[in-house]
Amino acid sequence: MAKKRSSSHLVQSSDEHSCLDNDYKPFAKRKRSNNTHVAAQRVPFASKSINTSSSGGPSVKPAISTSFTNRGRNSLYQGQENIGVACPAEHDDEGEEVKKEEDFVENSPVGLSRERDIFAEELSPSVFAELDLDLKKGVSNDRELFEWLELRGFLTPKLLHALSQTPISSLHLTPSLKAYCSHEKPATLLFQPLFEKSVYVELQYLNLSRSSLINDDVSLLRLLPNLRELNLSYTGITTEALHHIVCHRHTLEILDVSSNQGINDDLCVPLKAMIKLSSLALAGTSLSMFGLRRLADECCARYLSIPSGCLDYLNSRYTQYAIEIPQNLKADPKSVDVLTLPFLKQNLELHRKNNPQICVTGSKVELVTRLKGILSKRLTDEKVARAIIQAS
């Protein structure tokens, strides 16, 4: 007799990272926050100004530190003739050509103005020159400066520390991790600036995917106070690393640990404490249906993706037991103990139509245990399938 598939049949995706929809991309780059922050008063780099000495030759004197906020360039020189700071117009009249150190534009980011030596040390001369050019084109605040470095993979431990007060909500650290580790430097050093109090307090989304990490690297993320989304896919971590993020149980909502073979059924222990967790990506892990059922009982998260073996089982679960149960038969495993022997056999016969390996003979204790196991498995599998459907 041909078996009918249930209407709740899950579609097997060709891509194990998407359970139901190949176009679904749960961890696409998040749009950065549009919150407006009051820019700090900008102070230009100390430059050199020219004064004509009594001997007629030029002498170099430090320029007066003056804020450019709400002022024009010419206001820098107003009222300073008596203290030896000359206006550039005087030199234009004399026709003198003076080679000056190249400074950044007036509206350069505060962090860059304050830490110029660090940027010059950490960036190559060509990159530093490119940054100078882009500053003149419109990189005008610390957030834009951070995005510029992040996109090109130029973030280093010193730069992360120098920009630790930048109001960013999203950080894609993978390009910088790859560039930094290509010089045989441990990724741990790049995480250390994040392991400080009161830094990156607005950071909500952190992407570390496709980076080679160790479990202890994840422990350096513990002090980020508002972390909501964390992508650890393709990083080589194990279940042990998940114990380090339990401290984010009150904020973390989305977690991607896909394509890490070291993630197994024991992940239920740390994830059980993640009370805010709403979405999980688990494709490519060593998680089995046993662990997935246990996780469904202890965690209310939706599954953005699950291992392909688990998905195959869910798509064929109609061969394990009856999906649809008539009202006159029992679907709740808790109600099995009070059933009579004939009624127990009648319930088992229903499931035997889908799975011929189910035995309907034996003592009442044996039949009760058997029917309870079938109904419990059916109930938990339905929870898992429903979580996948909701996530899609």
N, C-alpha and C positions, 0 to 999 in steps of 0.2 A: 504493500500500500504506500503510495507516494506521500511523502511528508511535506506539509506546507510550512513555509517560513513565516515567522511572526512579522507583523507590521512594524515591530520595533527593531527589526534587523539593522545592524550597523553596517554602513558601507565601508568596505576595506579600501583604504587609500593606498595608492602606489608609493606615496611618501610617508615613511613611518613617523615623521615629525608632525603629521596632521592627521587626525583620526577621521574626520568627516568631510573636510573641505580643503582641497589642495591649495586654494588661494588664501587660506587663513594664515596670517602671520602675526602671532600673538606678541612677539617681542620686537616689533619694528621700532625704529628710533622714535622716542617720544618727543613731542614738540616741547620746546623749552617754555618755562613759565614766563608769562607776560607781565608779571608783577613789576610795578615801577619802584625803583629804589632811588633815593636821593643821592646824587653823585657827590662824593667828597670833594673838597676844594683841591684843585689840581695845582701842583707846584712844579714848574719846569726844571729840567736838569740844570745844575750849575754850569753856566757857560763862561766864556772869557770876553771881556770888553776891552777896548783899546783907549788908552789915554796918551796924549802927547807929553813927553817929559820936557824938562827945561832944556835939555841938550838937543832937542829936535827929533830924537829917535823914539819909536813907539815902545811903550812899556805895557806889560800885561798885568791887569788887576782883577781880582774876583768881582763878578757882578753882584749887585744887591739882590738878595732873594725876594722876589715880589710875586704875589699871586696874580694870575691872569683872570680870575673870576670877575665877570661883568666889566672887564676893561678891554680897551683896544691895545694894540701893540705899542702905539706911541706913548701911552700913559706910563709905560715902564720907565721912560726917560724924563718925564716931567719933573721939574724941581730938583734934579740931581746934578746940575751943572757945577754946583759949588762943592761937590764931594768927589770930584774926579771921575765921574762916569759920563762919558760923552755920548751924544746921540749919533747913530750911524750916519745921519745926514751930513755931519761935519766931515766925515771921511769921504763921502761921495763928492763933496766940494773940492777936497784936496786931491781926489783921484787916486787915493792909495788903495792898493789891493792887499788885503790881509787874509791869510789862510787861517780859517777858524775850524775848530773841531766840530764835526757834523753833529748837530743836536736833533732830537726828536721834535715833532711839532708841538705847538702850545697845548693842544688838547689831548696829549698822550695820556693813556690810562694812569691812574694814581699808582697802582702797583708797579707798573713799569718805570715810572718816574722815581719811585722810592727805591727800587731794587735794580737799577740799571746795571750795576756791576755783575750781579748774579746772572742776568739775562745774557750779557756779553760773554760771561764765562761758560754758560751752559749751551749756548747756541753757536753754531759755526758762523764764521764771518759772512758767508753767503746767505744763510738763513736770517742772520741779524739784519743784513741789508734789505732782504725781502720784507722783513717785518717793518723796518723803517719806512719802506715804500708804501706798504698797506696802511700804516698809521696815517700817512698823509692822505690816503684815499678814503678813510672813513672809520677805521678801528679806533673808537673814541672812548671806550670805557673798559673796566677790568673784565666784565663779562664777555665782551666781544674779543678781547685779547685772549681770554681763556679758551673760547671756542676756536680761535685761530690756531692755537697751539695743540688743542685736542684733536682737531680734524687732521692735522698733518703729522701727528704722532711725536710731537716735540716735548711733551711733558716729562720732566725728570723729577726726582725727589726734591731737589732744591726749589724748582719752579712751583711744584705742588705746595710746598711749604710757604713760599713767598705769596702765593695767591689763595691761601687757605681761607681768607675771609671774603672771597668772591661769592656773591649771591647766585649760585647756580643750582638748578633743580635736577639736572641730568648730566651724567658723566659717562662717556664711552671711552674706557681706558685701554681697550684692546690694541689700537694702533701704537700707542706709546709703550705698552708692555712688550709688543713684538720688537719694536725698535730698540728698546732698552736691553732686553734679554739677548738680542743678537750680538751684543758686545760681551757676552758671557758674564753678565751681571745678574744676580738673583732677583726675581720679581718681588721678593719680600721688601727690598729697599724702596721700591716704588709705592708700597702700601703704607710704609711707616708714617708719612705725613698725614694719613687719614686716621691714625691711631693716636689722636690727641683730643683733649677736651675743647669744646667750643670751636671746632673747625668744620667747615662745610655743613653748617647746621640746616641749610635749606635743601640739601641733596636728597632727592627722593628716588631717582632711577639710576642704577649702577650696572653697567654692562662690562663683564669681564670675559665674555665668550671667546672661545678659540685661543685661549692663552694657557700656557703650561704652568699650572699652580700646584702647590702642595697644600695639605689640609691646614697647616698652621698659617698660611697666608690669609685664609678666610677669617681667622681669629682677629686679624688687625682691622676688621670692619666693625668691630663691636661697639665703637663709640660714636658711630653715625646715628644721630638721634631721630631722624625722620625718614629712614629708609623704607620705601614702599614696594619697590620692584628690584629684583636681583636676578641677573642672568649669569649662571655659572656653567652653561653648556660647553661641551668640548674642552674642559679644563683638566681632566684627569683626576678630579677629586674623588673621594670615597664617602661613604655614609658618615664617617667620623667628622668630616668637615661641617655637616649639618648641625652638629651639636654646638658649633661656635656661633650660629645665627639664631639660636633660641632666644637670645637677649632681645631680638627684634620682634618678639611675638605679639607685641601690642601695636605694631605699625606695618609689618611686612604683609603684603596682600598677594603678590605675584612672585612665583619662584620657578625658575627654569634650571633644571639639573639634567637635562637630556644629554644623551650621548656620552655618559660617564659609566663605564662598565662596573666601576667600584661601588655604585649605588645599588643596594640590594633591599631585601624585605625588612631589614632592620631600620630603614628610614622612618618607619611608623613611630618609633620611640621619640625622636626629636620633633617630628611634624605634629604629633598629637598635642604638643604644647603651643603650637602656632595658632592661636585662637582667631586671628584676623585673616589667616590665609584663605584666599578665595579661588586661586587658580594655580595649577601645577602642570609643568611640562616634564614628562617622564619617559619619552620615547628613547630607545637606545640604551636603557639601563638594564640591570640584571633583575629587575622586579618581576616576580611571578604573580599568578592569579591569587595564590594564597596571601601574599603580601598586599596585593591590591584590594582584596576583600577585607582584610584587616584594616587597611587604611580607610576604606569606605565607612567602616563601622566607627572609627575613631576621629575622622577628619571630614569636615563638610566641604572641602575644596572641590572645585570642578577640575576636570582633567583636560588640559589643552592638547595633550598627546600622551599615549601610553605605549609600552613595548609592543612590537608587532605580534609576538606570540600571544599576548593577552587579548589583543584585538581580534586575532583569528579565532580564539576560543569564544569570545563574546558573539561573534558573527555566526558561530555554529552551536550555540548553547541550546538551540531547539532539539539537537540530537542527544542531549544529556538528560532532559526532563521536559515535562509539559509546560509550555509558556503560558497558555490560557487554561485556567482552572474553573470548571463550572461552580455555580454557587452552592450546590448541594455537597461539594467536596471541600476539603480543608486546604487553605493556602498558608495559614499561620502555624509555624512549627510549635508554638506554645500550646496549641489546642490539641496536640496529638496524643498526649498521655491518657486522656479520658476516652479515647476511641475503643470500640469493641474490636475483636479480632476480624470478623467479616468486613467491617468498615475500613479497617487498616488495609486489608487486601484489596478492597475496591479502590482506595486511593493510590496504592502502589501500581495497580493495573493501568491506571490512567497514564502514569509516567513510563510504564513499560512499553507503551505503544510508541513512544519516541526513542526509548533506549532499551533494546531487548536484553541487555545485560543486567537489568534490575531484576532481582529475585523477589518473588511474592510469597515464598513459603518460609516457614520457620516459626519459632515461638513468638509470643506476643511482645516480649522484651526486644527480641531481634527486629521485629517489624517496626516497633515504635522507634528504635534507634535509627533504622534505615530510612524511614519516612521523614524523621526529623532532620537528618543530614541532607536529604534531597531538598526539602522545603527551605532550610536555612541557606543552602547554596544558591537556590533560585532567588531568594529574597535579596541576598547580598549582591549577586550578579546584576540584578535589576537596578540596585543603587549605583553600581559602577557605570552601567549603560546609560542611566539617566544623567549622571554627572557629565558624561562625554557629550550627550545631546545638548545639555544646557550650555556647555562651554562653546558649542558650535554656533 
